[in-house]
């Protein structure tokens, strides 16, 4: 019997280990010195993003861009008497870790607002904590519609949390925008839809499917993949035999890259299309040479082309950050700047000092911020969504993303 | 088009990878009754060893024809070093202690190795691209094969044949069998059991290293977490095949790989049960299979009914 019980203990330990890795390394010293200059009171802007693991390329871009916003505000003495400081926590793309981070931010009196997170599922887990703490959370990257418009957003929009804002557009716009491009411009009519079952991926796949069918396209197959594995050969074979001429993937680049590679590996020349979650240099690395021609939609106009963004790109370079700003750099800068603008409004209203209920007032002020940011005009509608609804289609060309079409989605 | 042959090949490939790692679990278990949970990480460090040889030692643009044997060598050296080090410093001091102690050490070691690669290997915080063999894909009837997959298809049976020969025909191999049956008696008969245990760890690591190279060639990239899930699956394969049985590990791996692939390909097609299908459920079916085997054949597919020992 000893042996059987050993197997049982082992299985239990294995399950425990699975949970353990989910909260493996924690990067507590994430805070970085944003320089002095404002003097007086220090206000901390929190950043929550995956700083390690698969999605760290995007996460580090978010952290650096928020840091740049704080540095710029300090240098220009944008808010008299206030020095901004960025403190970053690593959520590893895990909702449970994100929630712990949220509590940590709320417990820290110096934090007046937080930029992040990257994943919609993580955002979902953090919202209630911020609502209870009456503190503003501004996501540069969450695109799940339910985060701002409630779970029944398809039929009745209702804002669930007044403390949650975002500078990114939603999948309610991104999915259909991709469908229109794929059907009208890319001339593909038979789509195979794959998602990773997460809030972001499944949402995107759903809105794409609806619009694609409405336009007259055919969905020849659907699949859900398990984000923990890298073997998608069975799915790739199904895609090949389905007669699809395009694959839409709702999910992120760590799976999208290998998926694209393995689909092409079957000998099928079917391009993969995804959302902003695959718009990363790492997607191209993982998809390999055969990824040429794959498409991604991303929120906003290409950051490098907007005049308001040139300065951001130049400053980012000057600061010498090790990692590129990636897909959400501009949005993260604007998210941090929205917090800075809100703090400024609150401080000015209170004769140059932070009031006692600064957090609550920052949330109120957030609702009314309006400025020309890196990604265009930044302001929030009654749901906390960005009023700027621009999107861009990018294609992989010569090992790089190249913008092919920019526009606004009109229903 | 009939996709069954292709799906079977997909399953065979995935299963061979499980099998190569499962051998390490099974061999160590067979000899010291320890489930080396850090074995998945030995596989992972092997892959990084191969990557290191290609990127940092060989000159740029070396042909894979020359590079591949050297990469395998690099992978083997790294994996074996890690495995022997783990045995010497993490497991040997605990031998004779409660059974649970080395198991917990193994999990700790597994996390430590992951974090070490994460922290110290250049740019290993996200996936690193692995060099690919030029050419392909090849078409055999309705089956399409990547060049990288061919490596795995050849490496797995060749490794097995070698291992079979080693265990059955060599002096050391017979020493391993003796130690597995009864370490104390084996010791009395003049078998150096400490040496045998080290060899079992090292041999398991060699296969894990080959598996690591195969993984890199198959999927085109390696990352610090790759050993964890694959290690658990390989452990499952070892139990499925009958833990302690070398051929059982390979067969368990292949059965598991084929089951997962076929579940992904076909279970979604049950009318009205669409939500049970697709790849996100592959693991569920794999573990249901494991439970069924353990219920009706607790010793695993090829395992013998071992009298309780120790």
Interface residues (C-beta under 8 A of the other chain):
Chain A: X1 X2 X3 X4 X6 X7 X9 X10 X13 X14 X16 X17 X18 X20 X21 X24 X25 X52 X53 X54 X55 X56 X57 X196 X197 X222 X223 X224 X225 X226 X228 X229 X230 X231 X232 X233 X234 X235 X237 X238 X240 X241 X254 X257 X258 X261 X262 X265 X266 X267 X282 X285 X286 X288
Chain B: X1 X3 X6 X7 X10 X11 X13 X14 X33 X35 X37 X99 X100 X103 X104 X107 X110 X111 X114 X115 X118 X125 X126 X127 X129 X132 X137 X139 X144 X146 X219 X220 X221 X223 X225 X226 X228 X229 X232 X235 X239 X243 X260 X261 X262 X264 X265 X268 X278 X279 X280 X281 X282 X283 X294 X298 X306 X308 X309 X310
